[in-house]
Amino acid sequence: MADVIGMVDAKLRRRHPHVFGDVVVNGVEDVLTNWAAIKRAEHEAKGTPAAEESAMDGVPLAMPALARAQIISQKAVRVGFEWPTLEGVLDKLAEEAREVTGAQTPEEREAEIGDLLFVVVNLARWLGVDAESALRSTNERFSRRFRTLEQLARERSQKVTDLDIHALDLLWEEAKEIVRRGA
């Protein structure tokens, strides 16, 4: 056990000289650059070729899709694949929305909706918002509002399924206000 702990300790110290040594870094990018150089040096020291690496390596497939998209987006940015302005992201969002409306087959629609969602994740990243947390909060907020809409309909002896979209929208606006007030 002491050998295992010693090997883990040595690896941590070797790969994180900014924590355990005297290497000075100016942010995450410096840490990641150093870490990649250290890994290459480790492979060279062992005489094993370092595998051709991709910026996309190391993103677990099992992650929730929005969280995974945000990490993929961040990794692409690290190698310079980034819109120069927020307006560029918004333009891409509008382009993807237009492409959704032009999709003809179920496969095309799925691909275009996926592209649209990915750009929304990039927009969230640009604005410093965690997309997974934002959607989780919105899901809860929508559910509270919808339950309130249903309660309002019951109080008025109405069935939600019997109401047209105009009546539902009026109840929705009322429900939003009730939830906003915290009632």
C-alpha positions as CSV (number, residue, x, y, z in Angstrom):
1,M,0.0,0.0,0.0
2,A,2.9,2.4,0.8
3,D,4.2,1.8,-2.7
4,V,0.9,2.6,-4.3
5,I,0.5,5.8,-2.3
6,G,4.1,6.8,-3.1
7,M,3.5,6.3,-6.8
8,V,0.3,8.4,-6.7
9,D,2.1,11.1,-4.7
10,A,5.0,11.2,-7.1
11,K,2.7,11.4,-10.1
12,L,0.6,14.2,-8.5
13,R,3.8,16.2,-7.7
14,R,5.3,15.6,-11.2
15,R,2.1,16.6,-13.1
16,H,1.2,19.6,-10.9
17,P,4.5,21.6,-10.3
18,H,2.4,24.8,-10.0
19,V,0.9,23.3,-6.8
20,F,3.8,21.3,-5.4
21,G,6.8,23.1,-6.9
22,D,7.9,26.5,-8.0
23,V,6.3,26.7,-11.4
24,V,4.3,29.9,-11.8
25,V,1.2,29.9,-14.0
26,N,-1.1,32.6,-15.2
27,G,-4.3,30.7,-15.3
28,V,-5.9,27.4,-16.5
29,E,-4.5,27.6,-20.0
30,D,-0.9,27.6,-18.5
31,V,-1.8,24.6,-16.3
32,L,-3.2,22.7,-19.3
33,T,-0.2,23.5,-21.5
34,N,2.2,22.4,-18.8
35,W,0.3,19.2,-18.1
36,A,0.3,18.2,-21.8
37,A,4.1,18.8,-22.0
38,I,4.7,16.8,-18.8
39,K,2.6,13.9,-20.2
40,R,4.6,14.0,-23.5
41,A,7.9,13.9,-21.5
42,E,6.6,10.9,-19.5
43,H,5.9,9.0,-22.7
44,E,9.4,9.9,-24.1
45,A,11.0,8.8,-20.8
46,K,9.3,5.4,-21.1
47,G,10.1,5.1,-24.7
48,T,6.4,4.8,-25.6
49,P,5.0,7.0,-28.3
50,A,2.4,9.4,-27.1
51,A,-0.9,8.7,-28.8
52,E,-2.0,11.3,-31.3
53,E,-4.1,13.5,-29.1
54,S,-7.3,15.3,-30.0
55,A,-8.6,18.3,-28.2
56,M,-11.8,16.3,-27.7
57,D,-10.1,13.5,-25.8
58,G,-11.2,12.8,-22.2
59,V,-14.8,13.9,-22.4
60,P,-16.9,11.0,-21.0
61,L,-19.7,9.8,-23.2
62,A,-21.8,9.1,-20.1
63,M,-22.1,12.8,-19.1
64,P,-25.4,14.6,-19.5
65,A,-25.5,15.9,-23.1
66,L,-25.6,19.6,-22.2
67,A,-22.8,19.3,-19.7
68,R,-20.8,17.3,-22.3
69,A,-21.5,19.9,-25.0
70,Q,-20.2,22.6,-22.7
71,I,-16.9,20.8,-22.1
72,I,-16.5,20.0,-25.8
73,S,-17.0,23.7,-26.5
74,Q,-14.5,24.7,-23.9
75,K,-11.9,22.2,-25.3
76,A,-12.4,23.6,-28.8
77,V,-11.9,27.2,-27.5
78,R,-8.6,26.1,-25.9
79,V,-7.2,25.5,-29.4
80,G,-8.5,28.7,-30.8
81,F,-11.8,27.5,-32.4
82,E,-13.9,30.4,-31.2
83,W,-16.1,33.1,-32.4
84,P,-14.4,36.5,-32.1
85,T,-17.5,38.2,-30.7
86,L,-20.8,37.4,-29.0
87,E,-22.6,38.7,-32.2
88,G,-20.9,35.9,-34.1
89,V,-22.5,33.4,-31.7
90,L,-25.9,35.0,-32.0
91,D,-25.6,35.0,-35.8
92,K,-24.8,31.3,-35.8
93,L,-27.8,30.7,-33.5
94,A,-30.1,32.5,-36.0
95,E,-28.5,30.5,-38.9
96,E,-29.1,27.2,-37.1
97,A,-32.7,28.1,-36.3
98,R,-33.3,28.8,-40.0
99,E,-31.8,25.4,-40.8
100,V,-34.2,23.7,-38.4
101,T,-37.1,25.1,-40.4
102,G,-35.6,23.9,-43.6
103,A,-35.0,20.3,-42.5
104,Q,-37.1,17.8,-44.4
105,T,-36.6,14.4,-42.9
106,P,-36.7,13.3,-39.2
107,E,-32.9,12.7,-39.4
108,E,-32.3,16.2,-40.7
109,R,-34.5,17.7,-38.0
110,E,-32.7,15.8,-35.3
111,A,-29.3,16.9,-36.7
112,E,-30.4,20.5,-37.0
113,I,-32.0,20.6,-33.5
114,G,-28.7,19.1,-32.2
115,D,-26.7,21.9,-33.9
116,L,-29.1,24.5,-32.5
117,L,-28.7,23.1,-29.0
118,F,-24.9,23.1,-29.4
119,V,-24.9,26.7,-30.4
120,V,-27.1,27.6,-27.4
121,V,-24.5,25.8,-25.2
122,N,-21.8,28.0,-26.8
123,L,-23.9,31.1,-26.1
124,A,-24.2,30.0,-22.4
125,R,-20.4,29.5,-22.3
126,W,-19.9,32.9,-23.8
127,L,-22.1,34.5,-21.1
128,G,-20.5,32.5,-18.3
129,V,-23.6,30.3,-17.7
130,D,-23.6,26.6,-17.0
131,A,-26.0,25.2,-19.6
132,E,-26.9,22.1,-17.6
133,S,-27.7,24.2,-14.5
134,A,-29.7,26.7,-16.5
135,L,-31.8,24.1,-18.1
136,R,-32.4,22.3,-14.8
137,S,-33.6,25.5,-13.3
138,T,-35.8,26.3,-16.2
139,N,-37.3,22.8,-16.1
140,E,-38.2,23.4,-12.4
141,R,-39.6,26.9,-13.1
142,F,-41.7,25.6,-16.0
143,S,-43.0,22.7,-13.9
144,R,-44.0,25.1,-11.1
145,R,-45.7,27.4,-13.5
146,F,-47.5,24.6,-15.3
147,R,-48.7,23.1,-12.0
148,T,-50.0,26.6,-11.0
149,L,-51.8,26.9,-14.4
150,E,-53.5,23.5,-13.7
151,Q,-54.5,24.6,-10.3
152,L,-56.0,27.9,-11.6
153,A,-58.0,25.9,-14.2
154,R,-59.3,23.6,-11.4
155,E,-60.3,26.5,-9.2
156,R,-62.3,27.8,-12.2
157,S,-63.9,24.4,-12.8
158,Q,-62.0,24.2,-16.2
159,K,-60.2,21.3,-17.7
160,V,-56.9,22.2,-19.2
161,T,-57.5,19.8,-22.1
162,D,-60.7,21.7,-23.0
163,L,-59.1,25.1,-23.3
164,D,-57.8,26.6,-26.5
165,I,-54.3,28.1,-26.8
166,H,-55.5,31.6,-26.1
167,A,-57.2,30.6,-22.8
168,L,-54.1,28.5,-21.9
169,D,-51.8,31.5,-22.6
170,L,-53.9,33.7,-20.4
171,L,-53.7,31.2,-17.5
172,W,-49.9,30.8,-18.3
173,E,-49.3,34.5,-17.8
174,E,-51.3,34.5,-14.6
175,A,-49.4,31.5,-13.4
176,K,-46.0,33.1,-14.2
177,E,-47.0,36.1,-12.1
178,I,-48.1,34.0,-9.2
179,V,-44.9,31.9,-9.2
180,R,-42.8,35.1,-9.6
181,R,-44.4,36.6,-6.5
182,G,-43.8,33.3,-4.7
183,A,-47.4,32.7,-3.9
